[in-house]
Amino acid sequence: ESIRTVMLHQEWSTLGLLFGMMVIVGELSHTGIFEWLAVRLLVQSKGSFNRLMVLLCLLTAVASAFLDNVTTMLLLAPVTIDMCGILGVDPRPYLISEVILSNIGGTATLIGDPPNIIIGASFSEVGFLDFIINIMPCIFIFAVPASLGVLLWVYKPYMTMKEMPALDIEKLKKTYPVYDEPRLLIAGTSTFFLIVLFFLHPVHHKDTAWLALITAFLTISFTNPHDVQDVLRNHVEWDTLLFFAGLFVLVEVCAAMGLLEAIGGALASVIKAQEESQQLPIAITLILWVSAIASAFLDNIPYTATMIPVVRILADELPETLPIKTLAWTLSFGACLGGNGTLLGASANIVTAGIASNRGYNISFMNFLYPGMLAMIVTTAIANLYMLVVYVWI
């Protein structure tokens, strides 16, 4: 019975998506494409570490809006580590900055971050275009530039510690070519179609995990059909998957004890006790900050799933003062941006730490805490102000 309970506690769609993407990214990594991309990014940086950081972070934020942020980090983390290897610098500040921007960029669309997928599936009132109209402007006009400023300030000593070495670009291009073009053609084509299917999620409503798993098995059946055990041994990061499995059980235990329901119940009682004119601004501020802080320390996927009924009850009981769409945007901002608070806050953080550790770079809880918590506080404050201006004061 207890084993059955543990199995029911798993977020199988998250684990399936991770497994499928690890296999596909593993196949791509054996073609030389990541090193090739790293050299192209270095050319664009024109000898400036700051410019390189901004380029990487903007690329991550935009990619995370249209893929999900876990997929984006699985694709970009190897590029970043290879690029820092060429430069002879520590990749951790770049990886931490990228994952923070991936969580912020992922907030902008329905498919960018797992909490948004849950919100979109739970509330028929909100769709793909609603996210782009209501959330994307705040993210890309205000939150991304502000967080980039914070990260450049945090890592300023690191960026100015040494000059970027003069690189022989032609030699680098010869040293890091694409060396397995047939495999790249197969894995690249399947990745392209998978990204298109992710993007069309609002049309077909198929679980992203199934799409990733089917694409992964189709890819290895063409690229590596006789050595599947090599793929499972070298491409799949089992320690990361096991960590997620344990984390899901831990959060479900907290839910079973009533911790998450107690948070939701306390929120609802405080909001209902206010005067009618004050209910919406207080609901926005409370749900946003409680969601951000809770998501920083518990994974934001189970937290969002627990808050959905609370938001629905609030909107049903006070339909005149608390529109369901406004509460949905508030929950989305809080849960997604709160994922930056600590290393445990979002799936993308843990995945990135796993990739870095496999390549010999350990991202500890404390490494992540200072830049992550600072970015979370700044972006949550911006989202709070934006929500009040757009939905209350105007």
C-alpha positions as a Python dict, from the first residue, in 0.01 Angstrom:
ca = {
    (1, 'E'): (0, 0, 0),
    (2, 'S'): (279, 245, 90),
    (3, 'I'): (461, 176, -241),
    (4, 'R'): (132, 241, -425),
    (5, 'T'): (95, 573, -238),
    (6, 'V'): (451, 677, -330),
    (7, 'M'): (376, 597, -697),
    (8, 'L'): (55, 804, -686),
    (9, 'H'): (252, 1098, -541),
    (10, 'Q'): (482, 1119, -844),
    (11, 'E'): (437, 1390, -1108),
    (12, 'W'): (482, 1140, -1390),
    (13, 'S'): (441, 1402, -1662),
    (14, 'T'): (739, 1600, -1527),
    (15, 'L'): (956, 1286, -1491),
    (16, 'G'): (856, 1167, -1841),
    (17, 'L'): (935, 1506, -1997),
    (18, 'L'): (1275, 1511, -1826),
    (19, 'F'): (1362, 1155, -1931),
    (20, 'G'): (1262, 1214, -2295),
    (21, 'M'): (1449, 1544, -2321),
    (22, 'M'): (1763, 1397, -2156),
    (23, 'V'): (1773, 1124, -2423),
    (24, 'I'): (1725, 1373, -2710),
    (25, 'V'): (1979, 1623, -2571),
    (26, 'G'): (2224, 1334, -2516),
    (27, 'E'): (2193, 1237, -2883),
    (28, 'L'): (2243, 1599, -2991),
    (29, 'S'): (2549, 1632, -2767),
    (30, 'H'): (2726, 1357, -2966),
    (31, 'T'): (2713, 1561, -3288),
    (32, 'G'): (2930, 1860, -3187),
    (33, 'I'): (2639, 2106, -3227),
    (34, 'F'): (2668, 2243, -2870),
    (35, 'E'): (3038, 2325, -2908),
    (36, 'W'): (2963, 2477, -3252),
    (37, 'L'): (2694, 2700, -3095),
    (38, 'A'): (2930, 2796, -2810),
    (39, 'V'): (3190, 2924, -3059),
    (40, 'R'): (2922, 3129, -3244),
    (41, 'L'): (2810, 3288, -2915),
    (42, 'L'): (3171, 3371, -2828),
    (43, 'V'): (3208, 3550, -3162),
    (44, 'Q'): (2897, 3760, -3083),
    (45, 'S'): (3026, 3853, -2734),
    (46, 'K'): (3308, 4060, -2893),
    (47, 'G'): (3543, 4011, -2599),
    (48, 'S'): (3305, 4123, -2319),
    (49, 'F'): (3196, 3893, -2034),
    (50, 'N'): (2901, 4125, -1960),
    (51, 'R'): (2782, 4112, -2321),
    (52, 'L'): (2817, 3733, -2316),
    (53, 'M'): (2607, 3711, -1996),
    (54, 'V'): (2334, 3936, -2146),
    (55, 'L'): (2327, 3737, -2473),
    (56, 'L'): (2299, 3402, -2294),
    (57, 'C'): (2031, 3527, -2053),
    (58, 'L'): (1817, 3688, -2325),
    (59, 'L'): (1844, 3375, -2541),
    (60, 'T'): (1734, 3164, -2240),
    (61, 'A'): (1442, 3394, -2150),
    (62, 'V'): (1302, 3400, -2505),
    (63, 'A'): (1353, 3024, -2557),
    (64, 'S'): (1187, 2946, -2221),
    (65, 'A'): (875, 3137, -2320),
    (66, 'F'): (815, 2912, -2620),
    (67, 'L'): (964, 2586, -2496),
    (68, 'D'): (930, 2502, -2130),
    (69, 'N'): (1213, 2617, -1904),
    (70, 'V'): (1334, 2263, -1820),
    (71, 'T'): (1379, 2181, -2191),
    (72, 'T'): (1556, 2514, -2248),
    (73, 'M'): (1808, 2449, -1970),
    (74, 'L'): (1867, 2091, -2089),
    (75, 'L'): (1958, 2238, -2430),
    (76, 'L'): (2154, 2547, -2320),
    (77, 'A'): (2344, 2429, -2010),
    (78, 'P'): (2583, 2203, -2212),
    (79, 'V'): (2651, 2493, -2454),
    (80, 'T'): (2734, 2724, -2163),
    (81, 'I'): (2967, 2473, -1995),
    (82, 'D'): (3153, 2408, -2324),
    (83, 'M'): (3184, 2781, -2389),
    (84, 'C'): (3323, 2852, -2040),
    (85, 'G'): (3564, 2561, -2092),
    (86, 'I'): (3698, 2735, -2406),
    (87, 'L'): (3737, 3061, -2209),
    (88, 'G'): (3883, 2890, -1901),
    (89, 'V'): (3626, 3043, -1661),
    (90, 'D'): (3381, 2902, -1403),
    (91, 'P'): (3042, 2838, -1574),
    (92, 'R'): (2836, 2855, -1253),
    (93, 'P'): (2753, 3230, -1258),
    (94, 'Y'): (2635, 3192, -1620),
    (95, 'L'): (2430, 2879, -1543),
    (96, 'I'): (2266, 3036, -1235),
    (97, 'S'): (2184, 3354, -1430),
    (98, 'E'): (2043, 3151, -1719),
    (99, 'V'): (1818, 2939, -1500),
    (100, 'I'): (1687, 3250, -1320),
    (101, 'L'): (1604, 3407, -1659),
    (102, 'S'): (1452, 3079, -1779),
    (103, 'N'): (1206, 3084, -1485),
    (104, 'I'): (1122, 3450, -1556),
    (105, 'G'): (1088, 3401, -1935),
    (106, 'G'): (883, 3084, -1883),
    (107, 'T'): (623, 3284, -1688),
    (108, 'A'): (524, 3469, -2008),
    (109, 'T'): (333, 3188, -2183),
    (110, 'L'): (101, 2897, -2112),
    (111, 'I'): (368, 2641, -2211),
    (112, 'G'): (674, 2814, -2060),
    (113, 'D'): (657, 2688, -1702),
    (114, 'P'): (484, 2380, -1549),
    (115, 'P'): (264, 2593, -1310),
    (116, 'N'): (124, 2778, -1613),
    (117, 'I'): (40, 2448, -1785),
    (118, 'I'): (-151, 2345, -1467),
    (119, 'I'): (-332, 2684, -1451),
    (120, 'G'): (-425, 2664, -1821),
    (121, 'A'): (-557, 2309, -1779),
    (122, 'S'): (-755, 2394, -1462),
    (123, 'F'): (-923, 2719, -1568),
    (124, 'S'): (-1119, 2703, -1893),
    (125, 'E'): (-1141, 3085, -1878),
    (126, 'V'): (-771, 3132, -1965),
    (127, 'G'): (-600, 3028, -2290),
    (128, 'F'): (-267, 3059, -2471),
    (129, 'L'): (-335, 3410, -2609),
    (130, 'D'): (-461, 3535, -2270),
    (131, 'F'): (-120, 3460, -2117),
    (132, 'I'): (59, 3648, -2397),
    (133, 'I'): (-170, 3954, -2364),
    (134, 'N'): (-178, 3970, -1982),
    (135, 'I'): (158, 3839, -1861),
    (136, 'M'): (414, 3872, -2142),
    (137, 'P'): (431, 4257, -2139),
    (138, 'C'): (524, 4264, -1770),
    (139, 'I'): (785, 3990, -1813),
    (140, 'F'): (971, 4120, -2119),
    (141, 'I'): (931, 4496, -2067),
    (142, 'F'): (999, 4511, -1690),
    (143, 'A'): (1102, 4183, -1521),
    (144, 'V'): (1371, 4060, -1765),
    (145, 'P'): (1566, 4393, -1783),
    (146, 'A'): (1541, 4439, -1403),
    (147, 'S'): (1664, 4088, -1326),
    (148, 'L'): (1948, 4122, -1580),
    (149, 'G'): (2055, 4441, -1399),
    (150, 'V'): (2046, 4260, -1062),
    (151, 'L'): (2254, 3967, -1193),
    (152, 'L'): (2514, 4188, -1361),
    (153, 'W'): (2545, 4376, -1030),
    (154, 'V'): (2573, 4054, -824),
    (155, 'Y'): (2837, 3905, -1055),
    (156, 'K'): (3024, 4230, -1129),
    (157, 'P'): (3338, 4123, -932),
    (158, 'Y'): (3342, 3794, -1124),
    (159, 'M'): (3295, 3968, -1462),
    (160, 'T'): (3574, 4223, -1403),
    (161, 'M'): (3818, 3980, -1237),
    (162, 'K'): (3999, 3901, -1563),
    (163, 'E'): (4002, 4010, -1924),
    (164, 'M'): (3845, 3779, -2180),
    (165, 'P'): (4138, 3603, -2351),
    (166, 'A'): (4198, 3688, -2718),
    (167, 'L'): (4050, 3401, -2916),
    (168, 'D'): (4163, 3271, -3253),
    (169, 'I'): (3811, 3234, -3392),
    (170, 'E'): (3914, 3051, -3712),
    (171, 'K'): (4115, 2799, -3509),
    (172, 'L'): (3819, 2751, -3270),
    (173, 'K'): (3583, 2689, -3563),
    (174, 'K'): (3823, 2422, -3694),
    (175, 'T'): (3872, 2269, -3348),
    (176, 'Y'): (3496, 2248, -3272),
    (177, 'P'): (3318, 2146, -3595),
    (178, 'V'): (2993, 1951, -3623),
    (179, 'Y'): (3144, 1601, -3650),
    (180, 'D'): (2838, 1374, -3693),
    (181, 'E'): (2607, 1534, -3948),
    (182, 'P'): (2375, 1233, -4014),
    (183, 'R'): (2303, 1203, -3640),
    (184, 'L'): (2251, 1580, -3616),
    (185, 'L'): (2006, 1566, -3907),
    (186, 'I'): (1796, 1295, -3735),
    (187, 'A'): (1814, 1433, -3379),
    (188, 'G'): (1780, 1794, -3498),
    (189, 'T'): (1474, 1717, -3711),
    (190, 'S'): (1302, 1529, -3428),
    (191, 'T'): (1384, 1814, -3184),
    (192, 'F'): (1240, 2069, -3428),
    (193, 'F'): (912, 1877, -3464),
    (194, 'L'): (894, 1823, -3087),
    (195, 'I'): (933, 2200, -3028),
    (196, 'V'): (657, 2265, -3284),
    (197, 'L'): (432, 2015, -3101),
    (198, 'F'): (509, 2185, -2766),
    (199, 'F'): (416, 2517, -2921),
    (200, 'L'): (87, 2370, -3053),
    (201, 'H'): (-5, 2235, -2707),
    (202, 'P'): (-318, 2461, -2685),
    (203, 'V'): (-447, 2297, -3007),
    (204, 'H'): (-383, 1925, -2947),
    (205, 'H'): (-380, 1918, -2558),
    (206, 'K'): (-151, 1613, -2553),
    (207, 'D'): (74, 1571, -2248),
    (208, 'T'): (423, 1708, -2316),
    (209, 'A'): (574, 1401, -2145),
    (210, 'W'): (426, 1163, -2404),
    (211, 'L'): (544, 1384, -2688),
    (212, 'A'): (898, 1394, -2546),
    (213, 'L'): (909, 1017, -2477),
    (214, 'I'): (779, 916, -2822),
    (215, 'T'): (1024, 1158, -2992),
    (216, 'A'): (1313, 1026, -2779),
    (217, 'F'): (1243, 661, -2868),
    (218, 'L'): (1197, 745, -3237),
    (219, 'T'): (1530, 936, -3231),
    (220, 'I'): (1735, 654, -3073),
    (221, 'S'): (1570, 394, -3298),
    (222, 'F'): (1732, 577, -3593),
    (223, 'T'): (2057, 704, -3437),
    (224, 'N'): (2154, 435, -3185),
    (225, 'P'): (1924, 130, -3224),
    (226, 'H'): (2181, -135, -3121),
    (227, 'D'): (2310, 29, -2804),
    (228, 'V'): (2009, 150, -2605),
    (229, 'Q'): (2181, 63, -2276),
    (230, 'D'): (2458, 312, -2363),
    (231, 'V'): (2191, 582, -2408),
    (232, 'L'): (2026, 494, -2075),
    (233, 'R'): (2362, 480, -1895),
    (234, 'N'): (2525, 795, -2037),
    (235, 'H'): (2245, 1029, -2146),
    (236, 'V'): (1992, 997, -1863),
    (237, 'E'): (2080, 1170, -1534),
    (238, 'W'): (1925, 919, -1297),
    (239, 'D'): (2033, 1108, -983),
    (240, 'T'): (1832, 1415, -1098),
    (241, 'L'): (1523, 1199, -1170),
    (242, 'L'): (1553, 1027, -829),
    (243, 'F'): (1588, 1363, -656),
    (244, 'F'): (1265, 1480, -824),
    (245, 'A'): (1086, 1159, -724),
    (246, 'G'): (1188, 1213, -362),
    (247, 'L'): (1091, 1581, -371),
    (248, 'F'): (742, 1503, -505),
    (249, 'V'): (685, 1253, -223),
    (250, 'L'): (809, 1507, 35),
    (251, 'V'): (573, 1780, -91),
    (252, 'E'): (279, 1538, -109),
    (253, 'V'): (347, 1441, 253),
    (254, 'C'): (331, 1812, 344),
    (255, 'A'): (0, 1831, 154),
    (256, 'A'): (-133, 1520, 330),
    (257, 'M'): (-48, 1680, 665),
    (258, 'G'): (-261, 1977, 560),
    (259, 'L'): (21, 2232, 533),
    (260, 'L'): (-65, 2357, 183),
    (261, 'E'): (-441, 2360, 257),
    (262, 'A'): (-373, 2558, 576),
    (263, 'I'): (-186, 2821, 370),
    (264, 'G'): (-477, 2841, 124),
    (265, 'G'): (-741, 2854, 399),
    (266, 'A'): (-556, 3132, 587),
    (267, 'L'): (-531, 3335, 263),
    (268, 'A'): (-902, 3298, 190),
    (269, 'S'): (-1009, 3400, 543),
    (270, 'V'): (-788, 3716, 540),
    (271, 'I'): (-920, 3825, 198),
    (272, 'K'): (-1287, 3767, 290),
    (273, 'A'): (-1248, 3975, 606),
    (274, 'Q'): (-1160, 4294, 409),
    (275, 'E'): (-1395, 4566, 284),
    (276, 'E'): (-1522, 4509, -71),
    (277, 'S'): (-1314, 4790, -223),
    (278, 'Q'): (-996, 4649, -67),
    (279, 'Q'): (-1053, 4281, -147),
    (280, 'L'): (-895, 4277, -495),
    (281, 'P'): (-570, 4469, -415),
    (282, 'I'): (-521, 4267, -94),
    (283, 'A'): (-599, 3938, -275),
    (284, 'I'): (-345, 4023, -551),
    (285, 'T'): (-71, 4119, -303),
    (286, 'L'): (-131, 3830, -63),
    (287, 'I'): (-165, 3552, -324),
    (288, 'L'): (139, 3683, -514),
    (289, 'W'): (379, 3704, -218),
    (290, 'V'): (256, 3390, -36),
    (291, 'S'): (281, 3194, -364),
    (292, 'A'): (632, 3331, -432),
    (293, 'I'): (763, 3247, -83),
    (294, 'A'): (594, 2904, -70),
    (295, 'S'): (717, 2816, -423),
    (296, 'A'): (1072, 2912, -328),
    (297, 'F'): (1091, 2642, -61),
    (298, 'L'): (845, 2382, -195),
    (299, 'D'): (851, 2289, -563),
    (300, 'N'): (609, 2518, -747),
    (301, 'I'): (423, 2237, -931),
    (302, 'P'): (241, 2075, -632),
    (303, 'Y'): (193, 2418, -472),
    (304, 'T'): (9, 2546, -782),
    (305, 'A'): (-207, 2232, -798),
    (306, 'T'): (-309, 2290, -433),
    (307, 'M'): (-385, 2662, -480),
    (308, 'I'): (-613, 2610, -784),
    (309, 'P'): (-918, 2504, -574),
    (310, 'V'): (-855, 2794, -329),
    (311, 'V'): (-853, 3046, -618),
    (312, 'R'): (-1167, 2887, -765),
    (313, 'I'): (-1352, 2905, -430),
    (314, 'L'): (-1252, 3272, -379),
    (315, 'A'): (-1371, 3366, -729),
    (316, 'D'): (-1699, 3172, -687),
    (317, 'E'): (-1777, 3324, -344),
    (318, 'L'): (-1685, 3683, -438),
    (319, 'P'): (-1746, 3704, -816),
    (320, 'E'): (-1811, 4079, -812),
    (321, 'T'): (-1480, 4177, -653),
    (322, 'L'): (-1243, 3890, -744),
    (323, 'P'): (-1245, 3802, -1119),
    (324, 'I'): (-1112, 3450, -1183),
    (325, 'K'): (-873, 3564, -1459),
    (326, 'T'): (-703, 3825, -1238),
    (327, 'L'): (-651, 3566, -963),
    (328, 'A'): (-513, 3318, -1221),
    (329, 'W'): (-251, 3574, -1338),
    (330, 'T'): (-158, 3648, -977),
    (331, 'L'): (-106, 3278, -900),
    (332, 'S'): (99, 3236, -1220),
    (333, 'F'): (329, 3530, -1138),
    (334, 'G'): (375, 3415, -777),
    (335, 'A'): (440, 3046, -845),
    (336, 'C'): (669, 3096, -1147),
    (337, 'L'): (875, 3390, -1019),
    (338, 'G'): (894, 3234, -671),
    (339, 'G'): (1073, 2935, -826),
    (340, 'N'): (1387, 3153, -837),
    (341, 'G'): (1401, 3193, -458),
    (342, 'T'): (1603, 2878, -383),
    (343, 'L'): (1761, 2586, -566),
    (344, 'L'): (1456, 2370, -476),
    (345, 'G'): (1200, 2621, -605),
    (346, 'A'): (1169, 2509, -969),
    (347, 'S'): (1237, 2198, -1172),
    (348, 'A'): (1475, 2386, -1406),
    (349, 'N'): (1701, 2480, -1110),
    (350, 'I'): (1748, 2118, -1005),
    (351, 'V'): (1802, 1999, -1364),
    (352, 'T'): (2072, 2264, -1419),
    (353, 'A'): (2246, 2176, -1092),
    (354, 'G'): (2241, 1808, -1200),
    (355, 'I'): (2397, 1883, -1541),
    (356, 'A'): (2665, 2105, -1379),
    (357, 'S'): (2749, 1843, -1117),
    (358, 'N'): (2788, 1573, -1385),
    (359, 'R'): (3042, 1800, -1557),
    (360, 'G'): (3236, 1860, -1233),
    (361, 'Y'): (3083, 2192, -1118),
    (362, 'N'): (2882, 2179, -795),
    (363, 'I'): (2603, 2442, -761),
    (364, 'S'): (2520, 2441, -390),
    (365, 'F'): (2203, 2569, -219),
    (366, 'M'): (2395, 2875, -94),
    (367, 'N'): (2552, 2948, -438),
    (368, 'F'): (2200, 2986, -574),
    (369, 'L'): (2031, 3154, -276),
    (370, 'Y'): (2174, 3510, -298),
    (371, 'P'): (2124, 3586, -670),
    (372, 'G'): (1804, 3378, -685),
    (373, 'M'): (1633, 3533, -381),
    (374, 'L'): (1733, 3885, -490),
    (375, 'A'): (1594, 3831, -842),
    (376, 'M'): (1276, 3676, -693),
    (377, 'I'): (1212, 3976, -463),
    (378, 'V'): (1273, 4233, -740),
    (379, 'T'): (1061, 4056, -1004),
    (380, 'T'): (777, 3974, -761),
    (381, 'A'): (765, 4340, -653),
    (382, 'I'): (749, 4444, -1022),
    (383, 'A'): (469, 4191, -1089),
    (384, 'N'): (279, 4315, -781),
    (385, 'L'): (298, 4678, -899),
    (386, 'Y'): (203, 4577, -1255),
    (387, 'M'): (-103, 4378, -1135),
    (388, 'L'): (-222, 4665, -913),
    (389, 'V'): (-177, 4926, -1189),
    (390, 'V'): (-341, 4721, -1467),
    (391, 'Y'): (-622, 4545, -1275),
    (392, 'V'): (-703, 4776, -981),
    (393, 'W'): (-602, 5137, -1038),
    (394, 'I'): (-669, 5181, -1411),
}
